[in-house]
Amino acid sequence: MHSISLFNWIMWIISILIFADSSSSSSVCKCTNQTLCNVIPAPDKVVLGFSLRFDNYKLYDWSRINTIVPFSKDRQIPMEFICYAHSYGASVLIPPIVSKDIILNVSRHSEAVTDILKDVQKNFADGVNFDFEQPLTADESKLYTMLVAKTRVALLTINTAYQVSVDAAWSPDCIDLRCYDYIGLSKASDYLVIMAYDEQSQMAGPPCYAKANSPYNQTLSGIESYLKSGINSSLLVLGLPWYGYIYTCLSFDNERCQIEEKIFRNSQCSDSAGRQLPYSYFMKVIQNDAIRKWDSDSVSPYINVENMNSTQQMWYDDPLSLGFKYELARSLELRGIGFWNIDLMDYSNTLLNKLMRNEMWETIDVFLN
């Protein structure tokens, strides 16, 4: 029903080649060293960072990161950013704008792929990272896989070094109604990035209780589900959070913080009852004499803060909790690790912030070594 005839497939590839030839001539490399505009292939061992800003990147630890996905509202990536990343041998993957309407309308796929190619070549990027997270049924998901496959074929037709990665839910089991064709997506891409965060988007309950953002056992369960589905570990990158949640407790008893009900995609309890805050926020709370506690069940730190009228409970990840999960990725021989996002640390020039940044970056060695 949704298949492409051989003739149409050939004509589509020819149109891509024509487009590539005309498009490449209109893009001018502005790097001082022209080789920095060359396409960088996917690394054997991936360390991927999502980024949202272009003012901190020179302070990233480029000795430990080899892939970066910059999110830009205007679809424009500063050429200096590309040149700088490439000077360290790091790949830059663009997240294409893909709507559910485009996915479900096969007649719009060709136009979408053409736009993706245009963005990649215009920005001298090394490929794309699909970050689509809306609900899809099992049947609809086949069309998403088709779009990803078409994009990869088109990119590889232009340059075999181009990369395609796809962001995936923390578990393949229809999390948040995202019943994606993960096996198909893994075959249509270089690797999947398991987003092992926001794992409380659908909590058990009511009553609803604050929980860790990325609990160890839940993360392990998600990875094992991917592996049991038949996806090879070399096609999986474990994405982890450099942020956490703050919840206001309706009641607080024996370290349990009951929170309000917030319905999200058929679940009455959700982490949407809390607020996302960056890693740097929790470090400042601790600097102000808050007591960091440790939950052995989730292998995660948390903080309780007493206010005048309520208690707040904060769950986040730090180098210790992340280190356990980096080791998990290493022991399961996953393709790599990643982080959302590397701009959530404080990059101001103070000794304490430098020390905290160094500790976060150095913990990556648990996976690399």
Residue pairs with C-beta under 8 A, 6 or more apart in sequence:
2 106
2 142
2 143
2 146
4 12
12 110
13 153
13 154
13 157
15 110
16 113
16 114
16 117
16 154
16 157
16 158
17 157
17 158
19 114
19 117
19 118
20 117
20 121
20 157
20 158
23 117
23 118
23 121
23 122
24 121
27 121
27 122
27 124
29 36
29 37
29 124
30 79
30 83
31 37
31 79
31 82
31 83
31 86
31 124
32 83
33 83
33 87
36 82
36 83
36 86
36 87
37 82
37 83
37 86
37 124
38 86
39 126
39 127
39 159
39 161
39 162
40 86
40 89
40 90
40 91
40 126
40 161
41 91
41 126
41 161
41 163
42 67
42 91
42 127
42 163
42 165
42 190
42 191
43 66
43 67
43 91
43 336
45 66
45 335
45 336
45 368
46 66
46 67
46 191
46 237
46 335
46 336
46 337
46 338
47 64
47 65
47 66
47 67
47 336
47 337
47 338
47 364
47 367
47 368
48 65
48 66
48 67
48 68
48 69
48 165
48 193
48 237
48 239
48 336
48 337
48 338
48 339
49 60
49 65
49 67
49 68
49 69
49 338
49 339
49 341
49 342
50 68
50 69
50 70
50 71
50 239
50 338
50 339
50 340
50 341
50 342
51 57
51 68
51 69
51 70
51 71
51 341
51 342
51 343
52 70
52 71
52 341
52 343
53 343
54 70
54 72
54 77
54 78
54 81
56 342
56 343
56 347
57 68
57 81
57 84
57 85
58 84
59 347
59 357
60 68
60 342
61 357
61 361
61 364
62 85
62 88
62 90
63 88
64 361
64 364
64 365
64 368
65 90
65 342
65 364
66 89
66 90
66 91
67 90
67 91
67 93
67 336
67 338
68 85
68 90
68 91
68 92
68 93
68 342
69 92
69 93
69 94
69 95
69 129
69 131
70 77
70 81
70 92
70 94
71 95
75 97
75 119
76 123
77 92
77 94
77 123
77 125
79 124
81 92
82 92
82 123
82 124
82 125
85 91
85 92
86 92
86 124
91 126
91 127
91 163
92 123
92 125
92 126
93 125
93 126
93 127
93 128
93 129
93 163
93 165
94 116
94 119
94 120
94 123
94 125
94 127
94 128
94 129
95 128
95 129
95 130
95 131
96 112
96 115
96 116
96 119
96 128
96 130
96 151
98 112
98 130
98 132
98 147
100 132
100 134
100 136
101 108
102 108
102 109
102 112
102 147
103 132
103 136
103 140
103 143
103 144
103 147
104 140
104 143
106 143
106 146
109 146
109 147
109 150
110 150
112 147
113 147
113 150
113 151
113 154
116 128
116 151
116 154
117 154
117 155
117 158
119 125
120 127
120 128
120 155
120 162
121 158
126 161
126 162
126 163
127 155
127 162
127 163
127 164
127 165
127 190
128 151
128 155
128 163
128 164
128 165
129 164
129 165
129 166
129 167
129 193
130 148
130 151
130 164
130 165
130 166
130 167
130 189
131 167
132 144
132 167
133 167
133 169
133 176
133 178
134 178
135 176
135 177
135 178
135 179
135 265
136 144
136 177
136 178
136 179
136 180
137 179
138 179
138 181
141 179
141 180
141 181
141 184
142 181
142 184
144 180
144 181
144 185
145 180
145 181
145 184
145 185
145 188
148 164
148 166
148 185
148 188
148 189
149 184
149 188
151 164
152 162
152 164
152 188
152 189
155 162
155 164
156 162
163 190
164 188
164 189
164 190
165 189
165 190
165 191
165 192
165 193
165 237
166 185
166 186
166 188
166 189
166 191
166 192
166 193
167 192
167 193
167 195
167 239
168 180
168 182
168 185
168 192
168 193
168 194
168 195
168 226
169 175
169 176
169 178
169 180
169 194
169 195
169 222
170 194
170 195
170 196
170 197
170 198
170 199
170 214
170 218
170 219
170 222
171 221
171 222
171 225
171 226
172 180
172 182
172 222
172 225
172 226
172 229
173 225
175 201
175 202
176 201
176 202
176 264
176 265
177 265
177 266
182 192
182 226
182 229
182 231
183 229
183 230
183 231
185 192
186 192
186 231
186 232
186 235
186 236
189 235
190 235
191 234
191 235
191 236
191 237
191 335
191 336
192 226
192 231
192 235
192 236
192 237
193 237
193 239
193 338
194 222
194 223
194 226
194 236
194 237
194 238
194 239
195 239
195 340
196 214
196 219
196 222
196 223
196 238
196 239
196 240
196 241
196 325
197 213
197 214
197 239
197 240
197 241
197 243
197 340
198 213
198 241
198 271
199 212
199 213
199 214
199 215
199 218
199 219
199 222
200 211
200 212
200 213
200 245
200 269
200 270
200 271
201 264
201 265
201 267
201 270
201 271
201 272
202 264
202 265
202 266
202 267
202 269
202 270
203 209
203 211
203 267
203 269
203 270
203 271
204 269
205 261
205 268
205 269
206 261
206 268
206 269
207 258
207 269
208 258
208 259
208 260
208 261
208 262
208 268
208 269
208 270
208 273
209 256
209 257
209 258
209 259
209 269
210 245
210 247
210 249
210 257
210 259
210 274
210 313
210 315
211 271
211 298
211 315
212 295
212 298
212 300
212 302
212 315
213 241
213 243
213 244
213 245
213 271
213 300
213 315
213 316
213 317
214 240
214 241
214 300
214 317
214 321
214 325
215 297
215 298
215 299
215 300
216 298
216 299
216 300
216 321
216 324
216 325
216 328
217 297
217 298
217 299
218 298
219 238
219 325
219 328
220 328
223 236
223 238
223 328
223 332
223 334
226 236
227 233
227 236
227 332
233 332
233 333
233 334
233 335
234 333
234 334
234 335
235 335
236 334
236 335
237 334
237 335
237 336
237 337
237 338
238 325
238 328
238 329
238 334
238 336
238 337
238 338
239 337
239 338
239 339
239 340
240 317
240 322
240 325
240 326
240 337
240 338
240 339
240 340
241 316
241 317
241 339
241 340
242 278
242 279
242 317
242 339
242 340
242 341
242 342
242 344
242 345
242 360
243 276
243 277
243 278
243 279
243 316
243 317
243 340
243 341
243 344
244 276
244 277
244 279
244 282
244 314
244 315
244 316
244 317
245 271
245 274
245 275
245 276
245 277
245 314
245 315
245 316
246 274
246 275
246 277
246 312
246 313
246 314
247 257
247 259
247 273
247 274
247 312
247 313
247 314
247 315
248 259
248 260
248 310
248 311
248 312
249 257
249 258
249 259
249 310
249 311
249 312
249 313
250 258
250 259
250 260
251 257
251 258
252 258
252 304
252 311
252 313
255 293
255 304
257 304
257 311
257 313
259 269
259 273
259 274
260 273
261 268
261 269
261 273
262 269
262 270
262 272
262 273
263 270
264 270
264 272
277 314
277 316
278 344
278 345
279 316
279 317
279 318
279 344
279 345
279 360
280 344
280 345
280 346
280 353
280 356
282 303
282 314
282 316
282 318
283 346
283 356
284 346
285 303
285 305
285 314
286 292
286 303
287 352
290 303
290 305
291 303
291 304
292 301
292 302
292 303
293 301
293 302
293 303
293 304
294 300
294 301
294 302
295 301
295 302
299 321
299 324
300 315
300 316
300 317
300 321
301 315
301 316
301 317
301 318
301 320
301 321
302 313
302 314
302 315
302 316
303 313
303 314
303 316
304 311
304 312
304 313
304 314
305 311
305 312
305 313
305 314
319 359
319 360
319 362
319 363
322 360
322 363
323 363
323 366
325 337
326 337
326 363
326 364
326 366
326 367
327 366
327 367
329 336
329 337
329 367
330 366
330 367
336 367
337 364
337 367
345 353
345 356
345 357
345 360
346 353
346 356
346 357
347 353
347 357
